[in-house]
Amino acid sequence: MTDRGSLPHPTAVRLARYTKTEQSEILGDGPDPFGVAEAGLTWLPKEDHFGVRQGERLVAHAGLLRLPVSIGGVDTEFMGVGGVAVAPDVRGRGLARVVLTAALDHARTTGLHHALLFCRQPLVPLYERLGWRTLDEDVHVEQPGGTVTMPLRTMTTPLRADARRLDGPVHLRSLPM
């Protein structure tokens, strides 16, 4: 028997859309739901969205966006992962793993070799448990006023078994996602 409101076998699904209202269902209506406003960055919206529902309520989300990246001066593309969120009242139940697994499974179908995300320092251990690795070098990203150093932690994970290790300076050739 499960507790009322629990998710005995949560599954993630691809969402046809992801609105500000749905984000508010997960994180509330605060002015800085992801805690990154002080970074002062302009962000790109995600193109593909995955979520976990509890009844009609969306309780977890992860978004994806293909990104142009330069690694050591070589141009390539990464799958950007962003907008990862789990509602506070259902955290600790593995929903981040469920929604990220669905998103990364989809990302693997694109032929890209790596996924990339940006997060606040307190979230690094969570992503490390999920197989992500922190890049220790500075990562540069585009902003409306020019190139800046990303103030958040940058993490990557391979999408393919034959993905090479990342060597050299990383430059996201777009706004972050």
Phi, psi and chi 1 to 4 in degrees:
 res  aa     phi    psi   chi1   chi2   chi3   chi4
   1 MET       -  138.8 -174.6  159.3  131.5      -
   2 THR  -107.6  157.0   59.9      -      -      -
   3 ASP   -67.2  147.7  -65.1  -28.2      -      -
   4 ARG   -57.9  131.4 -175.0  175.2  157.9 -149.2
   5 GLY    88.2   -3.2      -      -      -      -
   6 SER   -80.6  166.1   68.6      -      -      -
   7 LEU  -113.6   92.0  -62.0  168.3      -      -
   8 PRO   -62.4  -39.8   19.6  -27.2      -      -
   9 HIS  -138.0   72.8  -58.6  -70.3      -      -
  10 PRO   -66.1  139.8   24.4  -31.4      -      -
  11 THR  -131.0  148.3   57.1      -      -      -
  12 ALA  -100.3  147.6      -      -      -      -
  13 VAL  -129.1  156.7  -63.5      -      -      -
  14 ARG   -75.3  133.9 -168.8  165.3 -177.8 -174.8
  15 LEU   -97.7  138.8  -56.6  172.4      -      -
  16 ALA   -68.0  -28.5      -      -      -      -
  17 ARG  -156.3  165.5   59.4  173.3  173.0   45.3
  18 TYR  -143.6  111.4 -178.9   64.1      -      -
  19 THR  -103.9  168.2   66.2      -      -      -
  20 LYS   -59.8  -36.1 -177.0   73.4  171.5  158.0
  21 THR   -62.6  -42.7  -60.8      -      -      -
  22 GLU   -67.8  -38.5  -70.3  167.1  -42.6      -
  23 GLN   -60.3  -40.5  178.2 -178.1  -56.2      -
  24 SER   -65.5  -32.2  -66.2      -      -      -
  25 GLU   -58.9  -36.4  -76.5 -179.9   14.8      -
  26 ILE   -84.4  -50.7  -61.5  171.2      -      -
  27 LEU  -109.1   -3.3  -63.9  172.7      -      -
  28 GLY    86.1 -176.1      -      -      -      -
  29 ASP  -103.4   17.8  -68.5  -37.8      -      -
  30 GLY   -61.9  161.5      -      -      -      -
  31 PRO   -71.6  -18.1   25.5  -33.2      -      -
  32 ASP  -138.8   69.6 -173.2   13.1      -      -
  33 PRO   -60.4  -27.5   19.5  -28.0      -      -
  34 PHE   -99.6   -2.6  -67.2   97.7      -      -
  35 GLY    69.4   29.7      -      -      -      -
  36 VAL  -122.2    8.4  -62.6      -      -      -
  37 ALA   -59.8  -35.0      -      -      -      -
  38 GLU   -64.3  -17.3   71.4 -178.8   28.3      -
  39 ALA   -68.8  -22.1      -      -      -      -
  40 GLY    68.1   28.9      -      -      -      -
  41 LEU   -97.7  153.0  -61.3  172.3      -      -
  42 THR   -98.1  133.0  -59.5      -      -      -
  43 TRP  -115.4  150.6  -59.1   87.0      -      -
  44 LEU   -88.3  147.5  -70.7  172.3      -      -
  45 PRO   -74.2  153.7   25.4  -31.2      -      -
  46 LYS   -81.5  157.0  -80.9   43.8   98.5 -169.3
  47 GLU  -100.0  -36.0  -69.2 -178.9   -8.4      -
  48 ASP  -115.6  140.8  -66.6  -58.4      -      -
  49 HIS  -132.0  141.9  -57.9  -84.3      -      -
  50 PHE  -131.2  143.2  -62.0   83.1      -      -
  51 GLY  -148.8  164.1      -      -      -      -
  52 VAL  -120.6  131.2  175.0      -      -      -
  53 ARG  -109.6  145.8  -67.9 -165.9 -177.0  -81.3
  54 GLN  -116.6  102.6 -177.8  176.4   18.7      -
  55 GLY    65.2 -127.6      -      -      -      -
  56 GLU   -89.5  -10.8  -66.2  -60.9  -47.3      -
  57 ARG   -86.3  130.6  179.3 -179.7  168.3 -140.1
  58 LEU   -78.7  123.8 -169.8   64.3      -      -
  59 VAL  -117.1   -9.1  -65.7      -      -      -
  60 ALA  -151.8  149.5      -      -      -      -
  61 HIS  -150.0  149.3  169.9  -93.1      -      -
  62 ALA  -146.8  138.7      -      -      -      -
  63 GLY  -118.6  157.7      -      -      -      -
  64 LEU  -129.4  149.8  -60.5  174.8      -      -
  65 LEU  -156.4  128.5  178.4   65.2      -      -
  66 ARG   -68.5  135.4 -104.3 -178.2  122.6  104.6
  67 LEU  -131.1  138.6  -61.8  168.5      -      -
  68 PRO   -78.6  129.5   28.8  -32.5      -      -
  69 VAL  -135.4  147.7  178.5      -      -      -
  70 SER  -115.8  126.2  172.6      -      -      -
  71 ILE  -117.4  115.0  -52.2  -70.9      -      -
  72 GLY    56.5   32.7      -      -      -      -
  73 GLY    85.3   -1.1      -      -      -      -
  74 VAL  -102.1  124.0  177.1      -      -      -
  75 ASP   -78.0  138.3  -69.8  -20.7      -      -
  76 THR  -154.4 -171.4 -172.3      -      -      -
  77 GLU  -129.5  144.1  -73.5 -174.6  -50.3      -
  78 PHE  -120.5  159.9  -84.1   27.3      -      -
  79 MET   -92.4  117.3 -175.4   58.1   72.7      -
  80 GLY   -82.6  134.6      -      -      -      -
  81 VAL  -114.0  128.7  177.2      -      -      -
  82 GLY  -155.7  175.7      -      -      -      -
  83 GLY    64.3   24.7      -      -      -      -
  84 VAL   -72.4  124.3  178.9      -      -      -
  85 ALA  -151.3  141.3      -      -      -      -
  86 VAL  -130.4  131.6  175.3      -      -      -
  87 ALA   -57.6  137.0      -      -      -      -
  88 PRO   -53.9  -35.9  -24.3   32.4      -      -
  89 ASP   -76.8   -5.9   61.7  -44.4      -      -
  90 VAL  -123.7   13.5  -64.5      -      -      -
  91 ARG   -68.5  156.1  -71.2 -177.7 -176.7  155.8
  92 GLY    85.2    9.4      -      -      -      -
  93 ARG  -112.3   10.6  -60.4 -179.9 -171.9  179.2
  94 GLY    83.2   13.8      -      -      -      -
  95 LEU   -71.1  -31.0  -62.3 -178.3      -      -
  96 ALA   -61.9  -43.2      -      -      -      -
  97 ARG   -61.9  -44.4  179.0 -178.7  -59.6  -82.5
  98 VAL   -61.8  -49.7  170.0      -      -      -
  99 VAL   -72.0  -36.9   75.7      -      -      -
 100 LEU   -69.0  -37.2  -80.4  168.7      -      -
 101 THR   -60.5  -44.7  -63.8      -      -      -
 102 ALA   -62.6  -44.6      -      -      -      -
 103 ALA   -63.4  -45.3      -      -      -      -
 104 LEU   -70.3  -33.6  -67.2  176.7      -      -
 105 ASP   -59.4  -41.7  -75.7  -10.3      -      -
 106 HIS   -66.4  -43.6  174.9   75.6      -      -
 107 ALA   -58.1  -35.0      -      -      -      -
 108 ARG   -64.1  -23.2  -73.1 -178.2 -178.5   91.6
 109 THR   -76.9   -9.2   69.5      -      -      -
 110 THR   -86.0  -12.8   66.0      -      -      -
 111 GLY    86.8   -4.7      -      -      -      -
 112 LEU   -70.9  155.9  -62.8  178.9      -      -
 113 HIS   -97.2  -25.2  -70.3 -116.9      -      -
 114 HIS  -138.2  152.9  -65.8   91.2      -      -
 115 ALA  -115.8  153.0      -      -      -      -
 116 LEU  -138.0  141.8  169.7  119.2      -      -
 117 LEU  -143.7  161.6   64.3   78.1      -      -
 118 PHE  -119.2  137.4  -57.2  109.9      -      -
 119 CYS  -149.2  163.8   68.8      -      -      -
 120 ARG   -74.3  151.4  -66.0  178.0  -66.8  113.1
 121 GLN   -51.7  -41.8 -178.2   62.0   38.4      -
 122 PRO   -62.7  -18.2  -22.3   31.6      -      -
 123 LEU   -90.5   -9.3  -65.4  173.2      -      -
 124 VAL   -55.1  -47.6  167.9      -      -      -
 125 PRO   -59.1  -36.5  -24.9   34.7      -      -
 126 LEU   -60.6  -51.2  165.6   69.3      -      -
 127 TYR   -66.2  -35.3  -71.4  111.5      -      -
 128 GLU   -61.4  -41.2  -73.1  176.3  -23.0      -
 129 ARG   -62.4  -25.3  -73.4 -168.8  -56.7  -85.6
 130 LEU   -93.2    8.4  -62.1  174.6      -      -
 131 GLY    97.6    5.7      -      -      -      -
 132 TRP   -84.4  153.9  -67.6   77.6      -      -
 133 ARG  -123.4  135.9 -177.8  179.2   73.2   81.5
 134 THR   -77.9  134.8  -57.6      -      -      -
 135 LEU   -85.3  128.2  -67.8 -177.9      -      -
 136 ASP   -85.1  -20.0  -66.7  -35.2      -      -
 137 GLU   -87.4  161.9   58.7 -157.3   51.4      -
 138 ASP   -63.7  144.8  -73.0  -18.7      -      -
 139 VAL  -119.0  131.1  173.6      -      -      -
 140 HIS  -102.2  138.1  -58.6  -78.9      -      -
 141 VAL  -131.3  156.1  -58.6      -      -      -
 142 GLU   -83.2  146.6  -64.4  -57.7  -44.4      -
 143 GLN  -140.4  164.4  -72.6  -67.0  -75.2      -
 144 PRO   -53.9  -31.6  -29.8   37.5      -      -
 145 GLY   -90.7    0.2      -      -      -      -
 146 GLY   129.9 -167.7      -      -      -      -
 147 THR   -80.5  136.6  -57.1      -      -      -
 148 VAL  -132.2  161.3  -59.0      -      -      -
 149 THR   -83.5  129.4  -59.2      -      -      -
 150 MET   -63.8  121.1  171.9   53.0   74.0      -
 151 PRO   -80.9  -14.2   26.9  -31.7      -      -
 152 LEU   -90.7  166.9  -57.7  171.1      -      -
 153 ARG   -72.5  139.1  -64.1  -54.2  -51.4 -150.8
 154 THR  -105.9  130.5  -56.7      -      -      -
 155 MET  -129.8  148.5  -58.4 -172.4   79.4      -
 156 THR  -132.9  160.3   64.6      -      -      -
 157 THR  -146.5  142.9 -166.3      -      -      -
 158 PRO   -72.3  146.5   22.7  -28.7      -      -
 159 LEU  -102.8  -12.6  -64.4  173.9      -      -
 160 ARG  -136.3  152.0  -61.2  168.5   43.2  128.7
 161 ALA   -63.8  -29.4      -      -      -      -
 162 ASP   -94.5   15.3   62.9  -14.9      -      -
 163 ALA   -65.6  129.6      -      -      -      -
 164 ARG   -78.7  156.1  -64.5 -177.2  -36.3 -158.6
 165 ARG   -66.2  143.1 -178.7  163.3  171.6   77.7
 166 LEU   -80.9  123.5  -56.4  176.6      -      -
 167 ASP  -128.2  128.2  -68.0  -43.5      -      -
 168 GLY   108.1  171.1      -      -      -      -
 169 PRO   -60.6  142.3  -18.2   27.9      -      -
 170 VAL  -109.1  129.6  178.0      -      -      -
 171 HIS  -132.8  112.8 -176.7  161.2      -      -
 172 LEU   -77.8  116.0  177.5   59.8      -      -
 173 ARG   -88.6   36.4  -61.9 -158.8  175.5  -83.1
 174 SER  -159.6  178.4   71.9      -      -      -
 175 LEU   -62.3  153.0  -62.3  173.7      -      -
 176 PRO   -71.7  163.3   24.5  -29.9      -      -
 177 MET  -105.1      -   65.8  -60.8  145.3      -
